Amino acid sequence: MATTVIRWRDPRASLTAGAAIGAAGVAAALLAGGPALPIGAIAGFCAAMLAAASLLLASRRTGERRSMARGLRWMGGGAAFWAVGVAGRPLTDSSSLMVSFADLLVLLGTVLIGGGALIAGGRRPPALVVLRHVTDSYLCAAALFLIGWVVALRHVYDATADPALFTFSMLPPMLALLVTCTVVPSIVTGRAVALPLGAAGLCVLVATTTFTMAGAVARLDGGGQPGWSLALAPAAFLLLSAVPWARPREVAAWPVMGSLVALLPLALVGVATVTMVIHLSSGGQEPPVAGVVVIAASMVLLLLLRLFVLAGVNLRLRTLLSRGERQLRDLAESTGDVVLICDHDGTVHEIGAGVEETYGYRPEQIVGGSIFDYIHPEDVPQIQSSLRAMGLDDEDEPAPGACLIACRVRAADGTWRPTESVATRHATGEDQILVTTRDISDEEALRNQVAHLTFHDGVTGLPNRAYFEERTREMLGGSGHVAVIFLDLDGFTSVNDSVGHASGDHLLGQAARRLRGAVRPDDTLARWGGDEFALLIETGGDAQLAVDLAERLLRAVSQEPFRVADRDVALTGSVGVAFAEDDVPAGDLIRNADVAMARAKELGGRRVEVFAAQMHADVVRRLELAADLQRALIEHQFAIEYQPVVDLATSRVTAVEALVRWCRGSTFVPPDQFLGPAEDTGLIVPLGEWILREACREVAAWRAESWDIGLSLNLSARQITAPRFVQAVEEALADSGLPASALTLEVIEEMLVEDADETVKRLSELRALGVRLAIDDFGTGYASLAFLRQLPVDMIKIDPSFVSGLGQDDTLTLLTRTIVRLGHDLGLVVVAEGIERPEQLDLLREMGCTRGQGFLVARPMAARGVDSLRRTSLTV
């Protein structure tokens, strides 16, 4: 069971206790027969002061709206003034002056409470609305006074010998009544969140009005004030003190409340009029009282004034309506619209001059005829029913005030023009309709063009990706014998780079025409994006049909060169084929064809590959590996091992080659499995920078201990073309203190061929730093000798495939001997890689090879293992 705990600091505890004690005390005092006026004054003082404290404390709460906080402060101040005034009433009962002063304090507190209720509502109506509220408040107060006069106050007046005393005594309750009537409209039509506070304030105003009225009547007739009137104000103030601390609840708006508030003054005036008529017709011969006559006359004058104002507003609205209609017609005709007035049967009564410019008809040709003579016969029935519906006046289903009509209109030249028309009831005639018609021929043509461009490619004219995907979903929902073929143009990027994108687009247009001529009429050929095309076919269960068509597409783009920018460009294609299977969504089928195409491209291009499940598994595996690589780089899962490079003549370690190792958890990942994905994703650049910094730092530490040892590092193409690669090498050398001459960077021959100019430029910048360069896997490429002349290298490393055949293959032995001799003739250091057998080592020494590395010499080892070799030589 949930329990609500109220701590002693919570103001609700003290307010609730005070309200209960006060109510019990007042009830006990009145039941005991004590003097009513002092008891009521004490109760009112206590309740009002309690409300003042509660309201002022609530206004300091954080989170209150600014208008709500200001309203609470005003109401709190008003409650304080009201408490002081009511406390002074019994003390100054014998002095009319002091009584008037106390009443003024009560009246001031009433005004402040009413103002606070208005401020809490947060409304800021315009000046005209404020003026209407004030006049309505006066009408309500005056009507209630007249009703009260007939019912009771005239008898009190008759019993009073002094009219001035009656007027002076009635002034405070009448002013309180006027304040109450002024506050009512704003409270009941204001914000829902301020309604509880406003209602509580209204209760205080009503109680104060009743309290002051009863006090005035008691003072005039010489009797005592009723006890019930004294209890109303304390009860209202106790309610006001509790409202700010109540839990806010959502209050539903009442849409008709505004109308009821607007009718209330007229209803009260009507009741007052009926009451006065009944009183006067009952035969009473009392002489007229000047004050009552003035109030009644002021009500009549105020109503007449409002009637004149209303008539002026009505006239102004009619003028504005007529002017607006004229401006609307002028505006419509100035924008090219045709404005006409017809009846519900379609007969034209008036038409604008714009019809001649838009449709070629003179206005007199149209007026008197039927608009249906110019509307396409297929559109006539719908328009007739719409116009008739606007003429119906059914209580259960009122006629629409306006409708939108789309139809085709025949112009004077006989062409049918698409139009959009808006038909509305004419303001000056119930049986007439105002129609504004616009020719949308240009918009319709533009809409058709946009629809075409939405689903077609602007370069080739073929359907685009969005259309292809939607068409694939449709065909999979029908026949299941569907295949998707993807084709990518090999080498297209170089076309854009060499002859520009405009010429590349021209080539794509040629390729699209060739492919369109190679497919069947019912097949869907689309440009997927870039230089990729997609084909959707229905195979009828014959898989070979799709493969044959893929081969035909490949021949279409590969058999003869494309003519671009006055030159012939020969391209090939990579094609992937995927067949629909049970429950395979369209997106997966398209993806499978794309994966098969990527596989064909990886295998060298100019081939067709059919999708197999293993292909997708390989792609997913590579993606997962790339993600693991990025995480491993962040979590420092990589380590460096060093393979010694020895002087074959002395067996002394002269350098180490840094090799990266990756332990994914407890699993060792071979370099050939992650270096390729790292190169593809670009992670090889930050990984290579980390290897460079760590290896330079380690080798610099060894050299600081008087060990003359060098460092070799392999470079990838991504590393060389990275924007900050040369700066990264320079910073690593500077941070570690390693001399540039101790660092050797190795590149393979293929890197010197691909983007040769940029590669040679970067390597020359490294060479200018003093870094040594080496060609790795020498002899396996196809441009080594040419680049030995362009690029000043310091070292060549014989590929292990040559070393492995030493002593077993005479050709490989001869080639190895030739490479060693070439290196000596060019003054280069020659390093043999992959030495694993003693006879290989003997032959290399006999050939005069300078240095070597391999498992026979020393396996890759951690830095601690290399550190143990500082003062020893390897036995080789």
Stockholm file with secondary structure:
# STOCKHOLM 1.0

chainA/1-876         MATTVIRWRDPRASLTAGAAIGAAGVAAALLAGGPALPIGAIAGFCAAMLAAASLLLASRRTGERRSMARGLRWMGGGAAFWAVGVAGRPLTDSSSLMVSFADLLVLLGTVLIGGGALIAGGRRPPALVVLRHVTDSYLCAAALFLIGWVVALRHVYDATADPALFTFSMLPPMLALLVTCTVVPSIVTGRAVALPLGAAGLCVLVATTTFTMAGAVARLDGGGQPGWSLALAPAAFLLLSAVPWARPREVAAWPVMGSLVALLPLALVGVATVTMVIHLSSGGQEPPVAGVVVIAASMVLLLLLRLFVLAGVNLRLRTLLSRGERQLRDLAESTGDVVLICDHDGTVHEIGAGVEETYGYRPEQIVGGSIFDYIHPEDVPQIQSSLRAMGLDDEDEPAPGACLIACRVRAADGTWRPTESVATRHATGEDQILVTTRDISDEEALRNQVAHLTFHDGVTGLPNRAYFEERTREMLGGSGHVAVIFLDLDGFTSVNDSVGHASGDHLLGQAARRLRGAVRPDDTLARWGGDEFALLIETGGDAQLAVDLAERLLRAVSQEPFRVADRDVALTGSVGVAFAEDDVPAGDLIRNADVAMARAKELGGRRVEVFAAQMHADVVRRLELAADLQRALIEHQFAIEYQPVVDLATSRVTAVEALVRWCRGSTFVPPDQFLGPAEDTGLIVPLGEWILREACREVAAWRAESWDIGLSLNLSARQITAPRFVQAVEEALADSGLPASALTLEVIEEMLVEDADETVKRLSELRALGVRLAIDDFGTGYASLAFLRQLPVDMIKIDPSFVSGLGQDDTLTLLTRTIVRLGHDLGLVVVAEGIERPEQLDLLREMGCTRGQGFLVARPMAARGVDSLRRTSLTV
#=GR chainA/1-876 SS CCCCCCCTTSHHHHHHHHHHHHHHHHHHHHHTTCCHHHHHHHHHHHHHHHHHHHHHHHHTSTTCCHHHHHHHHHHHHHHHHHHHHHHHTTTTTTCHHHHHHHHHHHHHHHHHHHHHHHHHHTCCCCHHHHHHHHHHHHHHHHHHHHHHIIIIIHHHHHHCSCHHHHHHHHHHHHHHHHHHHHHHHHHHTSCGGGHHHHHHHHHHHHHHHHHHHHHHHHHHHTCCCCHHHHHHHHHHHHHHHHGGGSCCCCCCCCTTHHHHHHHHHHHHHHHHHHHHHHHHHTTCCCCCCHHHHHHHHHHHHHHHHHHHHHHHHHHHHHHHHHHHHHHHHHHHHHTTCEEEEEETTCBEEEECTHHHHHHSCCHHHHTTSBGGGGBCTTTHHHHHHHHHHHHCCCSSSCCCSEEEEEEEEECTTSCEEEEEEEEEECTTCTTEEEEEEEECHHHHHHHHHHHHHHSBCTTTCSBCHHHHHHHHHHHHHSCSCEEEEEEEEETHHHHHHHHCHHHHHHHHHHHHHHHHHHSCTTSEEEEEETTEEEEEEECTTCHHHHHHHHHHHHHHHHSSCEEETTEEECCEEEEEEEECCTTCCHHHHHHHHHHHHHHHHHTTSSEEEECCHHHHHHHHHHHHHHHHHHHHHHTTCEEEEEEEEEETTTTEEEEEEEEEEEEETTEEECHHHHHHHHHHHTTHHHHHHHHHHHHHHHHHHHHHTTCCCEEEEECCHHHHHSTTHHHHHHHHHHHHTCCGGGEEEEEEHHHHHTTHHHHHHHHHHHHHHTCEEEEEEETSSSCHHHHHHHSCCSEEEECHHHHTTTTTCHHHHHHHHHHHHHHHHTTCEEEECCCCSHHHHHHHHHHTCCEECBTTTBCCBCHHHHHTTTTCCCCC
#=GC SS_cons         CCCCCCCTTSHHHHHHHHHHHHHHHHHHHHHTTCCHHHHHHHHHHHHHHHHHHHHHHHHTSTTCCHHHHHHHHHHHHHHHHHHHHHHHTTTTTTCHHHHHHHHHHHHHHHHHHHHHHHHHHTCCCCHHHHHHHHHHHHHHHHHHHHHHIIIIIHHHHHHCSCHHHHHHHHHHHHHHHHHHHHHHHHHHTSCGGGHHHHHHHHHHHHHHHHHHHHHHHHHHHTCCCCHHHHHHHHHHHHHHHHGGGSCCCCCCCCTTHHHHHHHHHHHHHHHHHHHHHHHHHTTCCCCCCHHHHHHHHHHHHHHHHHHHHHHHHHHHHHHHHHHHHHHHHHHHHHTTCEEEEEETTCBEEEECTHHHHHHSCCHHHHTTSBGGGGBCTTTHHHHHHHHHHHHCCCSSSCCCSEEEEEEEEECTTSCEEEEEEEEEECTTCTTEEEEEEEECHHHHHHHHHHHHHHSBCTTTCSBCHHHHHHHHHHHHHSCSCEEEEEEEEETHHHHHHHHCHHHHHHHHHHHHHHHHHHSCTTSEEEEEETTEEEEEEECTTCHHHHHHHHHHHHHHHHSSCEEETTEEECCEEEEEEEECCTTCCHHHHHHHHHHHHHHHHHTTSSEEEECCHHHHHHHHHHHHHHHHHHHHHHTTCEEEEEEEEEETTTTEEEEEEEEEEEEETTEEECHHHHHHHHHHHTTHHHHHHHHHHHHHHHHHHHHHTTCCCEEEEECCHHHHHSTTHHHHHHHHHHHHTCCGGGEEEEEEHHHHHTTHHHHHHHHHHHHHHTCEEEEEEETSSSCHHHHHHHSCCSEEEECHHHHTTTTTCHHHHHHHHHHHHHHHHTTCEEEECCCCSHHHHHHHHHHTCCEECBTTTBCCBCHHHHHTTTTCCCCC
//
